[in-house]
Amino acid sequence: MKNSKKILIAAAVVIGLLLILPFLIPMQAYLHKAEKIASEKLGVPVTIHSAHLFLLPSPRVAASDITVGKNQEIRVEGLVVVPTISTLFSATKILDLNISKPVINKAALEIVSALTAKKQESGEAAAVNIRHIKIDELQLVWPDAKFPIMNAEATLTGANKLESAVVKTMDGKLDAKVTPSDDEQLIVVNANKWTLPVGLPLLIDKAKLEMHLKDSRLTIPNIDIALYGGKLTGDAVLSWQENKEIVNWKTSGNLSMDNLSVKEPSSLVSRAVYLSGNLFGKGNFSSAAKEAGQLSDNLRTDFKFKVNNGVLHGLDLVKVASLIIKQSQSGGETQFDEFSGVLNSAGKQYNLSQIKISSGLISATGQIKISPKKELDGAVQVKVKRSVNLVTVPLEVSGTVDHPVVLPSKAAIAGAIAGTAVLGPGVGTSLGLKAGVAIDKLKGLFGKKK
């Protein structure tokens, strides 16, 4: 009985010492050393506000309020480092990391790229191997993007290379799993009622993507996305090359759209003028950049599209083409059987060409350019049925995406007014319009209309 009491007392003393001892160790001196080592390894300033050593339930160090980078590109509320006890006194330490509430800015990609290139250049064996990483409430802060808060867990190999990982948004709408598959990594992404955080906030009803990561190449052989009552299918490839100075990124792929209802997504582009109907189309895209974050800025696309049985909301082409005065018109709508064309883009510059609109009352052809500032510059030829005749009216497109301006061309208005004055309304107006169209075509031969 006495021996049992002695054992209990001794155990209590040991546990008490293990609980109290860490608070007697001055951590501030170690903090400065840790900041210096981390700054040298990462190549950017690292600050740690505070840290504590704990011996129970196992030895670990807990740090708080950590910032990385000159402009705090990475901020971490809490970091717990748990070493494997068997490697405490070994040359190579094995650690588990628990990270809470990290906030990562887009500029942190430059730090990651520089660190990756530095590692490849040095080729040194790591003194620390990270076995497992757990991240709670990860937040990505990107300009013009709103990413959901995520949780993640990852397992690494002895060479600090990713072996497997799971990423899930806290709202449960998106998850991704990374698992080894032969000599590559298989990445499976599932989305359900998820809104794209970049670009237009398009709502994805359901998506499943299977990706293959091998060395510095990510292949997506089958894109299958259900959205707006239709399907988006295709394939894509992302690759990168690393050396001492730069990191080059490239991406390319093909996409097809089948029976997408375009009313809601097109109204996200412009509330003033938008389409409804069913979209079909196919095309390709490509981009190259020094850094991954610049790929979207250098994106080039080439798509042929067709919208069937729809309505052009916010613009009545019949009414605009019937005006013989210089007056902007907005509102109304144009019903059509088919709206087709080709969309090309280079960065934020868009070009709509080979536009064709057909219905029982009108047919139209033309092209429109959209500048990076969302300014419009284009011309459309509208043929309007009047009794048994077709009257062609050239329209000029200007203004902006949010406030488009569509007017008969100056030559068309002048010709119509002159014809009406000389020969009277009706025949005179039609002949004047034809003269105006001819003048516009002649101007086109000698350069852009002024």
Residue pairs with C-beta under 8 A, 6 or more apart in sequence:
15 56
18 55
18 56
19 55
19 56
21 55
22 52
22 53
22 54
22 55
23 52
25 53
27 50
27 51
27 52
27 53
30 51
31 48
31 50
31 51
34 48
34 51
35 46
35 47
35 48
38 46
38 48
38 68
39 45
39 46
42 68
42 111
42 115
43 111
43 114
43 115
43 118
44 68
44 69
44 70
44 73
44 111
45 67
45 68
45 69
45 70
46 66
46 67
46 68
47 66
47 67
48 63
48 64
48 65
48 66
49 63
49 64
49 65
49 66
50 63
50 64
50 65
51 61
51 62
51 63
51 64
52 61
52 62
53 59
53 60
53 61
54 60
54 61
54 62
58 82
58 85
59 82
59 83
59 85
59 88
60 80
60 81
60 82
60 83
61 80
61 81
62 78
62 79
62 80
62 81
63 78
63 79
63 80
63 81
64 77
64 78
64 79
65 76
65 77
66 74
66 75
66 76
66 79
67 74
67 75
67 76
68 74
68 75
68 76
68 108
68 111
69 107
69 108
69 111
71 105
71 107
72 105
73 104
73 105
73 107
73 108
73 110
73 111
74 102
74 103
74 104
74 105
74 108
74 111
75 102
75 103
76 99
76 100
76 101
76 102
76 103
77 100
77 101
77 102
78 98
78 99
78 100
78 101
79 97
79 98
79 99
79 100
80 97
80 98
80 100
81 95
81 96
81 97
82 95
82 96
82 97
82 98
83 93
83 94
83 95
83 96
84 93
84 94
84 95
84 96
84 131
86 94
87 93
87 94
91 127
92 125
92 126
92 127
92 128
92 129
93 127
93 128
93 129
94 128
94 129
94 130
94 131
95 128
95 129
95 130
95 131
96 130
96 131
96 132
96 133
96 134
97 130
97 132
97 133
97 134
98 134
98 136
99 133
99 134
99 135
99 136
100 135
100 136
100 137
101 136
101 137
101 139
102 135
102 137
102 138
102 139
103 139
103 141
104 138
104 139
104 140
104 141
105 141
105 142
106 140
106 141
106 142
106 143
106 293
109 291
109 292
109 293
110 291
113 242
113 247
113 291
113 292
116 242
116 247
117 242
117 243
117 244
117 245
117 247
120 242
121 244
126 159
126 160
129 156
129 158
129 159
129 160
130 156
130 160
131 155
131 156
132 153
132 154
132 155
132 156
133 152
133 153
133 154
133 156
134 152
134 153
135 150
135 151
135 152
135 153
136 151
137 149
137 150
137 151
137 170
138 149
138 150
138 151
138 152
139 147
139 149
139 150
140 147
140 150
141 147
142 197
142 198
144 198
145 197
145 198
146 197
147 197
148 169
148 170
148 171
148 173
148 174
148 197
149 169
149 170
150 167
150 168
150 169
150 170
151 167
151 168
151 170
152 165
152 166
152 167
152 168
153 165
153 166
154 162
154 163
154 164
154 165
154 166
154 178
155 163
155 164
155 165
156 162
156 163
157 163
162 178
162 185
163 180
164 177
164 178
164 179
164 180
165 176
165 177
165 178
166 175
166 176
166 177
166 178
167 175
167 176
167 177
168 174
168 175
168 176
169 175
169 194
172 192
173 191
173 192
173 193
173 194
174 189
174 190
174 191
174 192
174 194
175 189
175 190
176 187
176 188
176 189
176 190
177 187
177 188
178 185
178 186
178 187
178 213
179 185
179 186
179 188
180 186
181 212
183 214
184 212
184 213
184 214
185 212
185 213
185 214
186 210
186 211
186 212
186 213
187 209
187 210
187 211
187 212
187 213
187 218
188 208
188 209
188 210
188 211
189 207
189 208
189 209
189 211
190 207
190 208
191 204
191 206
191 207
191 208
191 225
192 205
192 206
193 203
193 204
193 205
193 206
194 203
194 204
194 207
195 201
195 202
195 203
195 204
196 202
196 203
196 204
198 296
199 296
200 265
200 268
200 269
201 268
202 227
202 228
202 265
202 268
203 227
203 228
203 264
204 225
204 226
204 227
205 226
205 227
205 228
206 225
206 226
207 224
207 225
207 226
207 227
208 224
209 220
209 222
209 223
209 224
210 220
210 221
210 222
211 218
211 219
211 220
212 218
212 219
212 220
212 221
216 239
216 240
216 241
216 242
217 237
217 238
217 239
218 237
218 238
218 239
219 236
219 237
220 235
220 236
220 237
220 238
220 253
221 235
222 233
222 235
223 232
223 233
223 234
223 235
223 236
223 253
223 255
224 231
224 233
225 231
225 232
225 233
226 232
227 260
228 260
228 261
228 262
228 264
228 265
229 259
229 260
229 261
230 257
230 258
230 259
230 260
230 261
230 278
230 279
231 257
231 258
231 259
231 260
232 255
232 256
232 257
232 258
232 260
233 255
233 256
233 258
234 253
234 254
234 255
234 256
235 253
235 254
236 251
236 252
236 253
236 254
237 251
237 252
237 253
238 249
238 250
238 251
239 249
239 250
239 251
240 247
240 248
240 249
240 250
240 292
241 247
241 248
246 290
247 290
247 291
247 292
248 288
248 289
248 290
249 287
249 288
249 289
249 290
249 291
249 292
249 294
249 295
250 286
250 287
250 288
251 285
251 286
251 287
251 288
251 295
252 284
252 285
252 286
252 287
253 284
253 285
253 286
254 282
254 283
254 284
254 285
255 282
255 283
255 284
255 285
255 303
256 281
256 282
257 279
257 280
257 281
257 282
257 305
258 280
259 278
259 279
259 280
260 278
260 279
260 280
261 276
261 277
261 278
261 279
262 275
262 276
262 277
262 278
262 279
262 307
262 310
263 274
263 275
263 276
263 277
266 274
266 275
266 276
267 274
267 313
269 401
270 314
270 401
270 402
270 404
271 402
272 314
272 330
272 401
272 402
272 403
272 404
273 312
273 313
273 314
273 315
273 404
274 313
274 314
275 307
275 310
275 311
275 312
275 313
275 339
276 310
276 311
276 313
277 307
277 308
277 309
277 310
277 311
277 336
277 339
278 307
278 308
278 309
278 310
279 305
279 306
279 307
280 305
280 306
280 307
280 308
281 303
281 304
281 305
281 306
282 303
282 304
283 301
283 302
283 303
283 304
283 305
283 343
284 301
284 302
284 303
285 299
285 300
285 301
285 302
286 299
286 300
287 295
287 296
287 298
287 299
287 300
288 295
288 298
289 295
289 297
289 298
297 347
297 348
298 347
299 345
299 347
300 344
300 345
300 346
300 347
301 343
301 344
301 345
302 342
302 343
302 344
303 342
303 343
303 344
304 340
304 341
304 342
304 343
305 340
305 341
305 342
305 343
306 338
306 339
306 340
307 336
307 338
307 339
307 340
308 337
308 338
309 336
309 337
310 335
310 336
310 339
311 333
311 334
311 335
311 336
312 333
312 334
312 335
312 336
312 339
312 357
313 333
314 330
314 331
314 332
314 333
315 329
315 330
315 331
315 332
315 333
315 334
315 404
315 406
316 329
316 331
316 332
316 333
316 334
317 334
317 357
317 362
317 364
317 380
317 382
317 395
317 406
318 334
318 361
318 362
318 384
319 329
319 332
320 329
320 382
320 395
320 406
320 407
320 408
321 362
321 382
321 384
321 391
321 393
321 395
321 408
322 384
322 393
323 329
323 407
323 408
324 408
324 413
324 416
324 417
324 420
324 429
325 413
326 407
326 408
326 410
326 413
327 407
328 405
328 406
328 407
329 406
330 404
334 357
334 359
334 362
335 359
336 357
336 358
336 359
337 358
337 359
337 360
338 356
338 357
338 358
339 355
339 356
339 357
340 354
340 355
340 356
341 352
341 353
341 354
341 355
341 356
342 352
342 353
342 354
343 350
343 351
343 352
344 350
344 351
344 353
345 351
347 372
348 372
349 369
349 370
349 371
349 372
350 369
350 370
351 367
351 368
351 369
351 370
352 367
352 368
352 369
352 370
352 378
353 367
354 365
354 367
355 364
355 365
355 366
355 367
355 368
355 380
356 363
356 364
356 365
357 363
357 364
357 365
358 364
360 385
361 384
361 385
362 382
362 383
362 384
362 385
363 382
363 383
364 380
364 381
364 382
364 383
365 380
365 381
366 378
366 379
366 380
366 381
366 395
366 397
367 378
367 379
368 376
368 377
368 378
368 380
368 397
369 376
369 377
369 378
370 376
370 401
371 377
373 400
374 400
374 401
374 402
375 398
375 399
375 400
376 397
376 398
376 399
376 400
376 401
376 404
376 405
377 397
377 398
378 396
378 397
379 394
379 395
379 396
379 397
379 409
379 440
379 449
380 394
380 395
380 397
380 406
381 392
381 393
381 394
381 395
381 437
382 392
382 393
382 394
382 395
383 390
383 391
383 392
383 393
384 390
384 391
384 392
384 393
386 430
389 430
391 430
391 433
392 433
392 434
392 437
393 408
393 412
393 433
393 437
394 408
394 409
394 411
394 412
394 436
394 437
394 440
395 406
395 407
395 408
395 409
396 406
396 407
396 408
396 409
396 410
396 449
397 404
397 405
397 406
398 404
398 405
398 407
399 405
408 416
409 436
409 440
409 449
411 436
411 437
411 439
411 440
411 443
412 433
412 436
412 437
412 440
413 436
414 432
414 436
415 432
415 433
415 434
415 435
415 436
415 437
415 439
416 429
416 432
416 433
416 436
417 432
418 432
418 435
419 428
419 429
419 430
419 431
419 432
419 433
419 435
420 428
420 429
420 432
421 428
422 428
423 431
440 449
443 449
